[in-house]
Amino acid sequence: MTLSMELSPELVDYATQLEEWAVAVGRPLARDADTRHARPDDWSRILDSCPVPLGRAGRGADDALPEVPDGKWIQALAFHESLNYGDTWMFGSLGNGIGHLVVEAMGTPEQVSRWYDPVVRDGICTGFGLTEPQFGSDTSLVATSARRDGACWVLNGVKLYCSQAAIADYTTIFATTDPSAGPEAIAAFVVPRSTPGFVIVKENEEKLGMRSWMTSQLSLEDCAVPLENMLGCSADGQLATRRSGRGGALAALNNNRPNMAAIAVGLARASLDVAHDELLSRRFGFTTQRWATVEQEIATMRAAVDRGRRMTYRAQDLVQRGTPDRTISAMGKAYAPETAERVIRRCMQLLGPDGSSHDLLLEKWWRDCKILDIFEGTGQIQRLLIARGLMGKAAG
Ligand SMILES: Cc1cc2nc3c(=O)[nH]c(=O)nc-3n(C[C@H](O)[C@H](O)[C@H](O)COP(=O)(O)OP(=O)(O)OC[C@H]3O[C@@H](n4cnc5c(N)ncnc54)[C@H](O)[C@@H]3O)c2cc1C
């Protein structure tokens, strides 16, 4: 067992270069992206200016993340923390979505080669359609229906907050084939954007934070897809894999949660550094007692953020070693965003009215951070997972 939290010199060097670029190039564009609810028009060219690879799919070896001794799971944490230390808009523009991860988790080999491989090879973009007007957390409540009609499945329902769905090549839609049969009847369907009946109701929903991150509202109106578009099925509609659509959804979400905690750590650290510099510039106007309070608060908050980072690194270290622990992973996701949100709020408070002004990005980061406590599993749901991990089903 090792208790070392040291990153390799290679990873430190990579993360430092990424962070410096994110602050110098990405951060100045953050306010505009937030106000316009959209990433900058020339976002792709801006991302190309990064001096280190960003790991974008479809770019081949040129943009592949460097191999580091720490392993890919730890590298992902350093990546998410350093990039979002600059601001969140770049992260929202980088990804290819997560719909294809469901294909990877539960598709047949033919489906993987048809719908997953092009994402890695060509960088096509995919959407993930799970959330509906009456639920998000409890995946067993899916009400969108899938009715068999000859050689097709016909989908009907409404989906909310589907990341990038308005621009994705296809969206993986979760629907029930039999509402009376419970979670086992939930299946996942690949729905290309051009399919008749796949209607984008609103391209980007208006949100408190992460505003430039496109989340679309969809309506499925007698939307017919061939039998082979149901994941896990062969071309004749026979079930070839055993995992339910719900299992595929959860598999796609699980591995990403520590990365969301790392984003929260990056935002909290950025806020602390900005607040610290601002407060230092005002120090001589403060009484000794007021300055002592500031120092104590900053010290307490830095320790809290460091605890969030340690939990998240511990969770991914276990994944790296091949012994993942869902409870520890949930602890990081439950703790880091909520703590970061409190830290940023406190930083704003320490700066008085300037803390909430648009001259600084603290109020934006606070709004962005709140979202991290909601998507990819809310804080309450993570605490439920922790309780179940510790107490079994007695936890409810
Ligand atoms: C930027 C962004 C991107 C998103 N991207 C996607 C996407 O790509 N695809 C997609 O499908 N969705 C996406 N979402 C939606 C997101 O996943 C949901 O908002 C989230 O799962 C919570 O669901 P909900 O909002 O429906 O809340 P609900 O599930 O209705 O929950 C409401 C409240 O009740 C609490 N609660 C629920 N069940 C329990 C319980 N058993 N015990 C205790 N408390 C409980 C929750 O914690 C929450 O506080 C995105 C959201 C945002 C903001």
The ligand as a Gaussian input file, in Angstrom:
#p B3LYP/6-31G(d) Opt

LIG

0 1
 C      -25.495000      20.506000     -18.067000
 C      -26.406000      19.312000     -17.984000
 C      -26.187000      18.239000     -18.847000
 C      -27.048000      17.127000     -18.807000
 N      -26.851000      16.153000     -19.743000
 C      -27.768000      15.134000     -19.809000
 C      -27.703000      14.178000     -20.869000
 O      -26.828000      14.226000     -21.730000
 N      -28.664000      13.213000     -20.914000
 C      -29.660000      13.106000     -19.980000
 O      -30.469000      12.194000     -20.083000
 N      -29.753000      13.997000     -18.943000
 C      -28.825000      15.018000     -18.856000
 N      -28.932000      15.969000     -17.856000
 C      -29.990000      15.833000     -16.846000
 C      -29.435000      15.348000     -15.520000
 O      -28.816000      14.085000     -15.671000
 C      -30.601000      15.299000     -14.506000
 O      -30.951000      16.636000     -14.240000
 C      -30.197000      14.608000     -13.221000
 O      -30.084000      13.217000     -13.450000
 C      -31.234000      14.805000     -12.101000
 O      -32.470000      14.441000     -12.575000
 P      -33.726000      15.411000     -12.419000
 O      -33.263000      16.792000     -12.736000
 O      -34.843000      14.878000     -13.229000
 O      -34.082000      15.338000     -10.929000
 P      -34.942000      14.229000     -10.192000
 O      -34.403000      12.872000     -10.453000
 O      -36.383000      14.452000     -10.459000
 O      -34.635000      14.609000      -8.700000
 C      -35.089000      15.817000      -8.112000
 C      -34.502000      15.897000      -6.714000
 O      -34.921000      14.763000      -5.947000
 C      -33.792000      14.077000      -5.421000
 N      -34.045000      12.630000      -5.415000
 C      -34.484000      11.873000      -6.446000
 N      -34.584000      10.577000      -6.054000
 C      -34.198000      10.529000      -4.746000
 C      -34.063000       9.478000      -3.785000
 N      -34.347000       8.214000      -4.084000
 N      -33.630000       9.793000      -2.547000
 C      -33.303000      11.085000      -2.230000
 N      -33.413000      12.113000      -3.098000
 C      -33.837000      11.842000      -4.344000
 C      -32.649000      14.427000      -6.368000
 O      -31.401000      14.319000      -5.734000
 C      -32.967000      15.881000      -6.726000
 O      -32.499000      16.737000      -5.739000
 C      -28.090000      17.073000     -17.857000
 C      -28.288000      18.127000     -16.965000
 C      -27.477000      19.243000     -17.036000
 C      -27.746000      20.361000     -16.096000

